[in-house]
Amino acid sequence: MAGIGVEEVKTVNITTTDGQRIKAGDALVLCIKGEDILCRFIEIDKGGYFVTESILDRVEPATVKYRINSITECYKVTAFEWSERGKQRKAATEAGQDAAQDVLQPGA
């Protein structure tokens, strides 16, 4: 048994553009190639990628990895409002098409 113990401790501090500390589960807006992306932070993986998951994907959030150098801006999100109108309009259109198809089907 050795006479001394050595423990290496590595800490990684991740911050937003305005200096706020980021931790797992934080909601963020990332600016990548001029596009704003709303996501939830998961981790920095072993390859050095910024790992996130989609917030707006209600079925099963998709995990997405970004190169850290590709993120031009990053801000924490404390609140946002999401309109269901687009989904409602799409569902109504699809329902209307289904109804029209039923009417246009030849009788057996």
KEKE-788476 format. One record per residue: residue in three letters; x, z, y of N, C-alpha, C, O in turn. Coordinates in steps of 0.02 Angstrom, whole numbers, plus 50000, padded with zeros to 5 digits. Layout:
ALAXZYXZYXZYXZY/...
***
This chain:
MET500425000049942500005000050000500455000050062500955003650065/ALA500264995950112500664995350172500585001450217500085004950214/GLY501095002750257501085008450302500685007350365500525012150400/ILE500515001050379500104999650438499544994850420499584991250370/GLY499024994950460498464990250451498434985650511498514987850568/VAL498304979350499498254974550553497584971050547497404968450494/GLU497224970950601496574967550601496554963050662496644965250719/GLU496434956650650496364951850705495634951250724495214949950681/VAL495484952250787494794951750810494764946050860495124945750909/LYS494304941450845494224935650889493524935950920493034936350883/THR493484935750985492844935651018492764929051055493234926551086/VAL492174926451052492014920251088491434921751134490894923651111/ASN491534920851198491004921851247490764914951269491164910851292/ILE490124913851264489824907451283489394908851344488984913451343/THR489484904751396489094905851458488774899351481488994893851463/THR488254900051520487904894351550488294891851610488794894851629/THR488064886451640488374883651700488414888751756488894888951794/ASP487884892951762487874897851816488154904651794488064909651830/GLY488494904951737488864910951716488494916051675488764921451661/GLN487874914651653487504919451612487744918951540487874913451515/ARG487814924551507488044924651438487494922051391486914923851398/ILE487694917851343487224915051294487314918651228487874919951206/LYS486744920351197486764923451130486264919751085485834916151110/ALA486324920751021485894917350973485154918850989484974924551002/GLY484754913550988484034914251002483834912751073483244912251088/ASP484314912151118484154910651188483884903551196484134898851165/ALA483364902851237483094896251254483524893351309483684896651358/LEU483704886951301484154883651348483914876651366483524873551329/VAL484134874351424484074867251441484784864651445485184867051484/LEU484924859651404485584856451405485524849651438485044846051425/CYS486004847951479486014841251508486574837351473487164839151476/ILE486364832151438486834828051400486684820751416486134818351404/LYS487174817251444487104810251464486494809151508486134804251500/GLY486374813751555485824813051602485144814951575484644814351611/GLU485114817151513484474819051482484444826651476484934829751454/ASP483874829651494483784836851487483464838251420482954835351402/ILE483774842851382483544844451315483374851851312483794856051327/LEU482754853351293482534860251285482654862351213482424858951166/CYS483024867851203483204869851135483324877351132483314880851183/ARG483434879751072483614886851061484314886951030484444883350982/PHE484754891151058485444891551034485474895350968485154900550959/ILE485854892650920485954895950856486664898750851486744904750841/GLU487164894350858487864896650850488344891150871488144885450884/ILE488984892950874489524888050876489784887850805490014892950779/ASP489754882050772489964881850702490724881450696491084880950746/LYS490964881550634491684881450621492024875250647492624875350661/GLY491654869750652491924863450678491934863250754492174858350783/GLY491684868350786491674868650859491064865350891491064864050951/TYR490544864050851489944860950878489454866350902489414871850873/PHE489084864750954488574868950984487934867550944487644862150950/VAL487714872350903487154871350857486514874050888486494879850910/THR485994869850890485354871850920484784869950872484884866650822/GLU484184872250891483584869950856483064868350909483064871150963/SER482624863750892482104861550938481594867150948481414870550900/ILE481374867951009480854873051023480154869951016479704873250992/LEU480084863751037479414860651038479184858050971478604856150964/ASP479614857750922479434855250856479104861050818479454865450793/ARG478454861050814478094866750787478054866950711477944872250683/VAL478154861350678478104861250605478714864650574478664869950544/GLU479284861550583479914864350559480454862350608480624856450614/PRO480734867250644481234865550695481834862050664482094864050612/ALA482044856650696482614852750673483254855650703483274857050763/THR483764856450662484414858650687484794852650713484854847550680/VAL485064853450773485444848050805486104850850829486134856250858/LYS486654847050818487314849150839487554844550896487454838550894/TYR487874847650946488144843851002488884845551010489094851250998/ARG489264840651031489964842051049489954845951114489584844251160/ILE490344851051118490354855251178490534851251240490264852351294/ASN491004846551233491214842451290490674837651314490714835151370/SER490154836351273489624831751294489094835251337488674831951368/ILE489104841851339488614845751378488874846351449489364849751462/THR488534842951496488764843051565488484849051604488814851551649/GLU487894851451586487594857351617487194861051565486944858151516/CYS487124867651575486744871851529486444877551569486794880951606/TYR485794878651560485444884051595484984887651546484694884551501/LYS484914894251556484434898151516483724896751542483624895651602/VAL483254896951496482554896051514482204902651502482234905551448/THR481864905151553481494911451545480754910151531480434914151497/ALA480484904651556479784902951543479694895451553480024892351595/PHE479244892451514479074885451523478354884451502478074888351464/GLU478064879151526477374877551510477364870851475477684866051498/TRP477014870451420476994864351380476284861951376475834865551355/SER476174855851397475504852951397475344849951330475754846251301/GLU474764851451304474544848751240474194841951250473974838951201/ARG474124839651311473744833551325473994827551286473594823751258/GLY474644826651284474934820951249474734820951176474554815751148/LYS474774826751143474594827251073473844826351064473624823051016/GLN473444829151110472724828351104472524821051112472094818551075/ARG472834817651160472684810651172472864806451110472484802051090/LYS473444807851081473664804151021473184805350963473004800650928/ALA472974811650953472514813350899471844809950910471544807450862/ALA471604809850972470964806550987471004799050974470534796050948/THR471574796050993471664788850981471674787350907471344782650884/GLU472034791450869472074790350797471384791350765471194787650720/ALA471014796450788470344797650761469884791750776469484789750734/GLY469944788950837469544783250856469704777150813469254773350794/GLN470344776150798470544770550756470284771450685470064766650654/ASP470314777650659470054778950592469304777550589469064774650541/ALA468934779650641468214778450643468074770950646467624768550612/ALA468454767350686468354760050691468514756750625468164751950606/GLN469014759050589469184756050525468624757150475468474752850434/ASP468314763050477467754764550431467174759750444466854757450397/VAL467034758350508466474753950526466624746850505466174743250483/LEU467254744750512467434737750498467544736350424467624730550405/GLN467554741450383467664740350311467044737050280466474739050294/PRO467164732050240466574728850206466264733650156466614737550123/GLY465614733350151465264737750104465374735550033465474729650019/ALA465354740249987465484738649917464844737549880464854736149820/
***
